[in-house]
Amino acid sequence: MKPFEEQFTAWVDGKLSGPELAAFEKELQQHPEAMSDRADARKLGALLRRNPSAPKLANADFFNLQIQQRIAAERPRERAGEKASGWFWSLPRLLIAGATCLLLAGVMFKTMIQTGSPLRDEDASPYFAQVVESWTSEPGVWANTVYNPKDNVTVLWLDGLDYIPASYQLK
């Protein structure tokens, strides 16, 4: 609550006194409807003190049903909106969405996953490597691969290389 609202509640309840009461009544001059609000609040408080509880209803379920029917009759637009949005997850739409997902998964499988196995001999080693791409950083050097299936060996052949750095020499 804002300080004014707290002070207003205390003023209605008669809990302000002294300089606090005088300062608040001075501030109330800007709100001419405050006196009528105070009178209404006091009338309501007296009414609630005289009738502390609601009377028992003989047919509470019937009363609740009537209230629910009135609420439903006052909001026909919201009911129509619910029916239209309920079709979104209907059975035909779920079937279409499922079929679309399966089709998309099949297309992705065919395009992204390589099928088939590399060529191997029956007695080949279970350890197999395949050179997919080779390139060099120097423009005058070309890299080629040569595979010997008899010995199951792949050789990387460098053409145009004048020297071999010491770090690459065999020891």
PyMOL commands that set and color helices and strands:
alter all, ss='L'
color gray80, all
select helices_A, chain A and resi 3-13+18-30+34-50+60-74+76-89+91-112+166-168
alter helices_A, ss='H'
color red, helices_A
select strands_A, chain A and resi 142-148+153-159
alter strands_A, ss='S'
color yellow, strands_A
deselect
rebuild
show_as cartoon
